[in-house]
């Protein structure tokens, strides 16, 4: 693939800054006033950070970015780097600068400015006066040049050859740029410098990493494959057709397909007709007609409304499929751009070296709940499987026998093979009786990650010859290791096995630097079950001893089927294998429900995951079905996890008392790690800023906050925020208790050297028990309402015994 460099683009930006045509541009004046004119490193840094931001933005937005929010963020990036004195960093000024940078990227075909066809009437404040304006939303998509951009691998956010400076009062200067530890208005004073959360941050930023050269070699060989934007579709006769997802409108690479129907999973593929505004517009009409149906009594009116609702449902499902087709294309583009950035960070570009061969450190920051994030948006241990597979601890430790066993289990879980009942009957290396359990639950298969710990170890022993073949020649076994659940981590472990076996043959000690991870099981529910001592929920998420783990997501899936016993959706669900129900319908929705996601959001997740898994086409799951299933999942989760639901309702009652009775405007508390959480939710009003892009006037509608607290937002957020603040504390406490030099942190997934995994597992259990053996309701009242009189009864606790966690093999595994 042809590549373009940031330096070339920086030259074009500086030409625009100094051009007479832009003498009246406020943004150009800002660049000039700060002397960012010719061959200035800040121009390169602004564009580097802008593309890093866009790659992450497109990943989160499934390949699409809202113009106003994106423009403001890019403006903030530029203003922060330019650091002008006496400049008003208002939203309007950020939009002015952001539009200036975006105009360049659109002109150079890195971005496409797309205008949605549906106008929305918005009530906004324009120059202090309330007005109603016709607002036509703009979005940004990746242009044809976007996949070709090559960022300077060495000029990166959050990667450094030298250890980072310590944080002092939550601030420091890195490479001339002021950094804040926390991305919020939380004020960190010197009293927090020795707190647990600060010590854990210091530990993580001092972890020394290096890149696995074996993985780097293979990812470079597969660069074209990993960065391609082509997908395979079918024509009317069933012949394969290559479709370039970067040309949705079929104007360039797909011009030969213009006017030709193509199909994906049996459904016509129409991304060029996808529109983000159509779906919510029709969804509102569905809700309006559904509500009307419930009120009507006149038979004629009822029949007319049912007919109208049927037509709207039909249009709704069609438009949603088209929009999902477009999202699929945009996600494919986004993933290709992300993979390119990762591989070039590792291996470098034609003009710049990568990080292969160097030892480096990774910068971190905290969100307002104390959760730890890597600064780099895509090449970090918190990133995707491709990035994570490249990481090694620079510190190496001798591998002991216990470490070998944990490595073997990690290999098995990373591949995560699925076995049918027939395959289980033909398998002689299993110690536990999975067949009886599957038949009892009405299931037809089981994956290795749901097996006992000994059988995970046995899987690797049984497949060792094949795994060593992969290590010896990965390209000859590409299809095999690429079929793993985490292919790049799995491949790195195959190389590790090769080293372990080689050392055992020579009798030499084996020094290992590979991170071995243990993961929480639906970690949000684990925390809520511990707070409520809900023994039923606790058993489902690994808080009690058992021989084989329960499958939380299958439990939710079965409950959803029960709720639809006599419905048309139920007939569809009963045709879908439970493995697909788990993957496409119940898994991600259950994870987000633990953090109080609503039925609408969960319905969107179900449709997206079902589409990706091929369920929508094969089993005819429509968008309307997904909306209904979103409500069913909420009901199923709340039925299965009664204790967690009561905890969230109790927290909401405390917050309501705080805001309404105590008249406090924000919600704050101190976590077990000493972090000062501060959540601020304000009633906002829409304001208008008139910008300019591509020579035309653009009406940006943005939110300007008032000083009135938004109670509804506080209530909907408190459950997720409290749990996230406690999972962040748990990790900080584990890091500090371990006292290890090397640690990989991904919220509810902890990684250490294989030789330290046993120590990590025990520490993770002990710190979790320590956190919840206290009176959690007393803590909630003290932190949120300062022990004011409060008449709501505490939720009744269940029968879960926290000490039983010590005997669980599946708490973090």
Buried (B, 14 or more C-beta within 10 A) or exposed (E): EEEBBBBEBBBBBBEBBEEEEBEEBEBBBBBBEBEBEEEBEBBBBBBBBBBBBBBBBBBEBBBBBBBBBBBBBBBBBBBBBBEBEEBEEEBBBBBBBBBBBBBBBBBBEBBBBBEBEEEBEBEBEBEEEEEEBEBBBBBBBBBBBBBBBBBBBBBBBBBBEEEBEEBEEBEBEBEEBEBBBBEBEBEBEEEBBEBBBBBBBBBBBBBBBBBBEBBBBBBBEBBEEBBBBBBEBBEEEEEEBEBBBBBBEBEEBBEEBEEEEBBBBEBBBBBBBBBBBBBEBBBEBBEBBEEBBEEBEEEEEEEEBEEBBEEBBEBBBBBBBBBBBBBBBBBBBBBBBBBBBBBBBBBBBEEBEBBBEBBBBBBBBBBBBBBBBBBBBBBBBBBBBBBBBBBBBBBBBEBBEBBBBBBBBBBBBBBBBBBEBEEBEEBEEBEEEBBEBBEEBEBBBBBBBBBBBBBBBBBBEBBBEEBBBBBEEBEEBBEBBBEBBBBBBBBBBBBBBBBBBEBEEEEEEBEBBBBBBBBBBBBBBBBBBBBBBBBBBBBBBBBBBEBBBBBBBBBBBBBBBEBBEEEEBBEBBEEBEBBBBBBBBBBBBBBBBBBBBEBBBBBBBBBBBBBBBBBBBBBEBBBBBBBBBBBBBBBBBBEBBBBBBBBBBBBBBBBBBBBEEEEBBBBBBBBBBBBBBBBBBBBBBBBBBEBBBEEEEBBBBBBBEEEEBBBEBBBBBBBBBBBBBBBBBBBBBBBBBBEBBBBBBBBBBBBBBBBBBBBBBEBBBBBBBBBBEEEBBEBBBBBBBEEEEBEEEBBEBBEBEBEBBEEBBBBBB
